[in-house]
Amino acid sequence: MTSIRPTHVRYKVVAMAVLLAMVTYLDRVCISKLAPDIMRDLGLSKVQMGWVFSAFAMAYAIFEIPTAWWADRQGTRRVLTRIVLWWSSFTIATAASFNYASLLVLRFLFGVGEAGAWPGVARTFSRWIPRRERGTIQGIFFIGAHLAGGVTPLLVVALLPYLHWRMIFVGFGMIGFLWALVWYRWFRDDPSEHLGVNAAELELIVSDRRADGVHTAGWAYWRRLLGSPNMLALCVMYFPNSFSFYFCITWLPTYLQEKGSFDATMLGFLAGLPLLLSVASDLFGGVTTDWVAARFGLRMGRCGVGAVAYLIAGAALIVAAAAASPMLSAMMIALATAASMFTLGASWSTAIEMGRNHAGVVSAAMNTSGQIGSLLCPLIVAYSVEWFKSWDLPLYLMGGLFLLGVVCWGLIDPQRPVFDSATD
């Protein structure tokens, strides 16, 4: 054991990942607050806008696993650079949309570009972060995403009196190019390749890392991934998390506008509140899952924490649907979102632990399940309002899905890898 004090380059990697998360959600969330203006200018119905929201999620789901597999094989230095450059370009291109079809295509291409970002970060953390720190680091990562997502509606409210919605897309899209330049020049795929990492930090990082294996793309590989009961439980568990969260970053501003007589400032605050509460939830959830895991074992730390938080989320959404007060509904939606985000450290750490050297693909499979929820959510909400004149049915559905997620948490075993040592 070396007596040299470890350097802290891994935390700079985390800082860059947090900035990535912030840029991601800045570009992803702004369309929800701009939706009424876009619908007015392009003459879109709620159902059409629902398909626009879902076009992003559809592309994200289709390309998530292939992009993550690419990141597992090629490393995240180049792959994340490509992802950010692509999505930033199509954020800017969204400003050029002129009708329903053009907006639909542009948002689909935006989703193609952003697919693989989260699994790419998970792959990065699997190489750079020791196991005992992963839950906390994942929580910190999601703080960046949710802080940016929570502030974005307020930022858009502040900018709209001075900028057309098209120019807001242009301004937000430009930020990603700077991040991509810094990442590509500074980051390295493995800490052993980075000149700033000393021997002590490298030893700390790799001390509990599994030996790398050979990645294949044959049918046996994918059958092993898709046929694992542990993997299936992980995927079903993550479905309600993304389903409900996508409601917050798509339809929530419109829901609040139609359910209650809120002024513009209060509307912006309530639209961002679920993500603002999630900032604290991300951190405490990450710290909690590591703390419980250290004292009561990995399964209790990941699955026990996840199950309790999901139970709270499900109950809060059912109360939100039944509440007569729009303000109470808004508060319960915010609580449910914060409770579900409390599980992100546990969820993504579990994916890393189950995936090991295949962390990108395993976390992508989990996130793809979530993106299917993201795809369905805007459409279910839009058709519920169109056919049944009800904003409450989707909330009841989300509450029930979280209760199903409680059962799935009980079936997951983070210590059982999807690929064993013989095939890893």
Long-range contacts (C-beta under 8 A, 24 or more apart in sequence): 1-203, 2-199, 2-200, 2-203, 4-198, 4-199, 4-200, 5-200, 6-198, 6-200, 6-201, 6-203, 6-204, 7-196, 7-197, 7-198, 7-200, 7-201, 8-201, 9-191, 9-194, 9-196, 9-197, 9-201, 10-128, 10-129, 10-191, 10-197, 10-201, 10-205, 12-196, 13-124, 13-128, 13-187, 14-125, 14-128, 14-129, 14-137, 14-140, 14-141, 16-179, 16-182, 16-183, 16-186, 16-187, 17-121, 17-124, 17-125, 17-141, 17-144, 18-140, 18-141, 18-143, 18-144, 19-144, 19-179, 20-80, 20-84, 20-117, 20-121, 20-144, 20-179, 20-183, 21-121, 21-141, 21-142, 21-143, 21-144, 21-145, 21-148, 22-144, 22-145, 22-147, 22-148, 23-84, 23-88, 23-148, 23-175, 23-176, 23-179, 24-87, 24-114, 24-117, 24-145, 24-148, 25-144, 25-145, 25-146, 25-148, 25-149, 25-152, 25-249, 25-275, 26-148, 26-149, 26-152, 26-172, 26-175, 27-87, 27-88, 27-91, 27-110, 27-172, 27-173, 27-176, 28-56, 28-114, 28-149, 28-249, 29-148, 29-149, 29-152, 29-153, 29-249, 29-275, 30-152, 30-156, 30-168, 30-169, 30-172, 31-94, 31-107, 31-250, 32-153, 32-249, 32-250, 32-251, 32-252, 32-253, 32-271, 33-152, 33-153, 33-156, 33-157, 33-253, 33-268, 33-271, 34-156, 34-165, 34-168, 34-169, 35-250, 35-253, 35-254, 36-253, 36-254, 36-257, 37-160, 37-165, 38-97, 38-103, 38-165, 41-165, 42-97, 42-98, 42-99, 42-100, 42-103, 43-99, 43-100, 44-100, 44-103, 46-254, 46-382, 46-385, 46-386, 47-379, 47-382, 47-383, 47-386, 48-100, 49-378, 49-382, 50-250, 50-251, 50-378, 50-379, 50-381, 50-382, 50-383, 51-104, 51-378, 51-379, 51-382, 52-100, 52-103, 52-104, 52-107, 53-107, 53-246, 53-250, 53-251, 53-378, 54-374, 54-375, 54-376, 54-377, 54-378, 54-379, 55-104, 55-105, 55-107, 55-108, 55-111, 56-107, 56-108, 56-110, 56-111, 56-114, 56-374, 57-111, 57-246, 57-371, 57-372, 57-374, 57-375, 57-377, 57-378, 58-108, 58-111, 58-375, 59-107, 59-108, 59-109, 59-110, 59-111, 59-112, 59-115, 60-111, 60-112, 60-114, 60-115, 60-371, 60-374, 61-115, 61-368, 61-371, 61-372, 61-374, 61-375, 62-112, 62-115, 63-111, 63-112, 63-115, 63-116, 64-115, 64-116, 64-119, 64-364, 64-367, 64-368, 64-371, 65-361, 65-364, 65-365, 65-368, 66-116, 67-115, 67-116, 67-119, 67-120, 67-364, 68-116, 68-119, 68-120, 68-123, 68-360, 68-361, 68-363, 68-364, 69-215, 69-217, 69-360, 69-361, 69-364, 70-116, 71-116, 71-119, 71-120, 71-123, 71-360, 72-123, 72-215, 72-357, 72-358, 72-359, 72-360, 72-361, 73-215, 75-189, 75-190, 76-120, 76-121, 76-123, 76-124, 76-187, 76-189, 76-360, 77-183, 77-184, 77-187, 77-188, 77-189, 78-184, 79-116, 79-120, 80-117, 80-120, 80-121, 80-124, 80-183, 81-180, 81-183, 81-184, 83-113, 83-114, 83-115, 83-116, 83-117, 83-120, 84-117, 84-176, 84-177, 84-179, 84-180, 84-183, 85-113, 85-176, 85-177, 85-180, 86-112, 86-113, 86-114, 87-113, 87-114, 87-117, 87-176, 88-173, 88-174, 88-175, 88-176, 88-177, 88-180, 89-113, 89-173, 90-173, 91-169, 91-172, 91-173, 91-176, 92-169, 92-170, 92-173, 92-174, 93-173, 94-169, 94-173, 95-165, 95-166, 95-167, 95-169, 95-170, 96-166, 116-360, 116-364, 118-348, 118-363, 118-364, 118-367, 119-359, 119-360, 119-361, 119-363, 119-364, 119-367, 120-360, 122-348, 122-351, 122-352, 122-355, 122-359, 122-360, 122-363, 123-359, 123-360, 123-363, 125-352, 125-359, 126-352, 126-355, 126-356, 126-357, 126-359, 126-360, 127-189, 127-190, 127-191, 127-205, 127-209, 128-191, 128-205, 129-205, 130-204, 130-205, 130-207, 130-208, 131-208, 131-353, 132-208, 132-290, 132-294, 133-290, 134-290, 134-345, 134-348, 134-349, 134-352, 134-353, 135-285, 135-286, 135-287, 135-288, 135-289, 135-290, 135-293, 135-301, 135-302, 135-345, 135-346, 135-349, 136-283, 136-286, 136-287, 136-290, 136-345, 137-286, 138-286, 138-344, 138-345, 138-348, 138-349, 139-282, 139-283, 139-284, 139-285, 139-286, 139-287, 139-289, 139-344, 139-345, 140-282, 140-283, 140-286, 141-282, 142-278, 142-282, 142-286, 142-341, 142-344, 142-345, 143-279, 143-282, 143-283, 146-275, 146-276, 146-278, 146-279, 146-282, 146-341, 147-275, 147-276, 147-279, 149-249, 149-272, 149-275, 149-278, 150-272, 150-273, 150-274, 150-275, 150-276, 150-277, 150-278, 150-279, 151-272, 151-276, 152-272, 153-253, 153-268, 153-271, 153-272, 154-268, 154-269, 154-272, 156-268, 157-264, 157-265, 157-267, 157-268, 210-356, 210-357, 210-421, 210-424, 211-357, 211-424, 212-357, 213-357, 213-419, 213-423, 213-424, 215-357, 215-358, 221-423, 224-418, 224-419, 224-423, 225-358, 225-361, 225-362, 225-365, 225-418, 225-419, 226-365, 228-418, 229-411, 230-354, 230-411, 230-412, 230-413, 230-416, 230-418, 231-354, 231-362, 231-365, 231-418, 233-408, 233-411, 233-412, 234-347, 234-350, 234-351, 234-354, 234-362, 234-365, 234-366, 234-408, 234-412, 235-365, 235-366, 235-368, 235-369, 236-369, 236-404, 236-405, 236-408, 237-306, 237-310, 237-347, 237-405, 237-408, 237-409, 237-412, 238-347, 238-366, 238-367, 238-369, 238-370, 238-373, 238-405, 239-369, 239-370, 239-372, 239-373, 239-401, 239-405, 240-310, 240-313, 240-340, 240-373, 240-398, 240-401, 240-402, 240-404, 240-405, 241-340, 241-343, 241-344, 241-347, 241-370, 241-373, 241-405, 242-367, 242-369, 242-370, 242-371, 242-373, 242-374, 242-377, 243-370, 243-373, 243-374, 243-376, 243-377, 243-398, 243-401, 244-313, 244-317, 244-336, 244-337, 244-340, 244-377, 244-398, 244-401, 244-402, 245-337, 245-340, 245-341, 245-374, 246-373, 246-374, 246-377, 246-378, 247-333, 247-377, 247-378, 247-381, 247-394, 247-398, 248-274, 248-275, 248-333, 248-337, 249-275, 250-377, 250-378, 250-381, 251-377, 251-378, 251-381, 251-382, 252-333, 255-381, 255-391, 256-326, 256-330, 258-391, 259-326, 259-329, 259-391, 260-326, 260-327, 260-330, 262-326, 270-330, 270-334, 273-330, 273-334, 274-333, 274-334, 274-336, 274-337, 274-338, 275-337, 277-334, 277-335, 277-337, 277-338, 278-337, 278-338, 278-341, 280-338, 281-338, 281-339, 281-341, 281-342, 282-341, 282-342, 282-344, 282-345, 284-342, 285-309, 285-341, 285-342, 285-343, 285-344, 285-345, 285-346, 286-344, 286-345, 287-345, 288-342, 288-345, 289-345, 289-346, 289-349, 290-345, 298-353, 298-414, 298-415, 299-412, 299-413, 299-414, 299-415, 301-346, 302-346, 302-349, 302-350, 302-353, 302-412, 302-414, 303-346, 303-350, 303-409, 303-410, 303-412, 303-413, 303-414, 304-409, 305-342, 305-343, 305-346, 306-343, 306-346, 306-347, 306-405, 306-409, 307-406, 307-409, 307-410, 309-339, 309-340, 309-342, 309-343, 310-339, 310-340, 310-343, 310-402, 310-403, 310-405, 310-406, 310-409, 311-402, 311-403, 311-406, 312-336, 312-339, 313-337, 313-339, 313-340, 313-399, 313-402, 314-398, 314-399, 314-400, 314-401, 314-402, 314-403, 314-405, 314-406, 315-399, 316-399, 317-395, 317-396, 317-398, 317-399, 317-402, 318-395, 318-396, 318-399, 320-395, 321-392, 321-393, 321-395, 321-396, 321-399, 322-392, 329-395, 333-395, 336-398, 336-399, 336-402, 340-402, 349-414, 350-412, 350-414, 353-414, 353-415, 353-417, 354-414, 354-416, 354-417, 354-418, 355-417, 355-418, 355-419, 356-417, 356-419, 356-424, 357-419, 357-424, 358-418, 358-419, 358-424, 362-418, 373-401
